[in-house]
């Protein structure tokens, strides 16, 4: 059995969680399965002679491949598409993506591709409500950690560090919580505030640290070695962010941290995290964490036990195996 997997960027973080990063375990679970992964912009002309060598075509985050999707349906090749963001409502603060996805033609393509797909997998329940009206076969497959690849979570004493991780698409999220974060950063000068990925100039105090983006393998190695005590996840309260998955809590817990997360459906499932309702509450909960009057190990271990049981890729990938088996049965 052969699957052609088409990505936008096979080496980025979304592929780590939703495409190339999950395929090795899938191939172990399904004897004889081969998955060929290519960036769609680099693979060249996909003619019938190439496509008919595959049993299934998987597309991650497709938005410009409507002609290809129609051609696959003409060839009677099952189409599996996957999304982990609400591409219909990219915030204006995410300048680069907004310029692409604010185009009404792109919205039409997204909708038509979704209607044609044999199955859609999404990372959150909120995304399922978005794609459900477009396709009757939408499955939630949560993002998960490949423990057999990245190894055991961090152990030992944590550092007095507050970690934030993300790209420049989170500028609005940081801006909305800027006052609360700066107040905490100024009050707790003996804590380091580390920003990994995007370097927000606003948080300019001496205890600010910055870590450049890096390969996911090296990033998880650093998390395990660095061992921050707190992971902060400031998110602006809009539907786009409600569609986001809880990977910041997965990564923070893996690193040894107690996580400050929004009090929303996607995040409420993980015990041992500290939930906030709005920016003011965010500031109060961050202050609560930094006063060092809680058992960090107790909170973190509750979250870690839950993640090991429900967010280990080797367990979650059974949902993808079910998708493959059902597509082959119905082909």
C-alpha positions, 0 to 999 in steps of 0.5 A: 500500500502506498500513500502520496503525502503532499505538504506545504513545507514538510520540515516545518512544525505543522508537518512535525505534528500532522504529516512527516512527523507522524508517518514513521509510526504509521508505517510501523503500525500498517505492514507494507505501508509506504508513505512518500512525502513531498512539498507540493511546490517542488514535486513537479507535474503530477500526471495520471502515470504518477498518481495511479501508483498510489492508493491514497493521496494525503494533502496537508493544509491544501488551499491551492490544489483544487484542480489536483483534487478534482483530478484525483476524484476523476482517477478514483483515488481516495483524498485525505486532507488535514488541517490544524488551523482555521485558514478561513479567518487568519487574523490581520496581525498575521501579516504574511498569512493574511495576505494569502488567506484573505482572498475570497478565491482562496476561501472558495478553494478551501471550501471546494477541496473540503467538499471533495475530500473522502475524509478530513482530519483536524486537530481540534473539536472547534475545527470540526465544527468549521468543516462539518458543514462542508463534509460529513466525514470529519475526524478529530485527530489531536496533536500528540508527542512522539515520545519514542522519537524525542525520548522521555520528558525532562526530569530533575530540578527546573529553572526559574524561567517563564517560557513562551514559544511561538512565531510572529503570528502570535503578535496580537496574542502577546500585545493583548497580554503585554501589560500583564506580562511586563508587570510580572517580568518587572516584579520578578527580576530573579526569573528569566522570561524566555521567548523562543521562535519570535523575538517580541521587542516590547518585552525589553527588560533585562531578564528577557532572553531570546532563542531563535527558531530551530529544527524540532528535534533540536528544540525538544532536546533543548526543552528537556535540557533547559527545564523551565518552571512555567510555560505561559500561553497568552491567546487572544479570545477569538474563534481562530485561537479557539481552533488552535490545538494545545501543543504549547501545553504538551511542549511545556509539560514535556519540558518540566513546566507548569502551564498557564493556558486559556480556560477553553475547551481545547485546554480544559482537558489537561489537568495540572494546568493553570487556567485564565479567563481574560487578560486581567485574570492572566496577570493574576494567575501568572503572579500566582505561579511566580510567587512560588507558593505551589507544588510545581511538581504536583501540578506538572506530574498531573499534566504529564500523566494525562499527556502520556496516556492521551497525547502519546503519538503511538496511541493517537496514531491509531486514529490515522490507521483507522482512516487508512483502513477505511479508505482502502475498504471503501476504495 
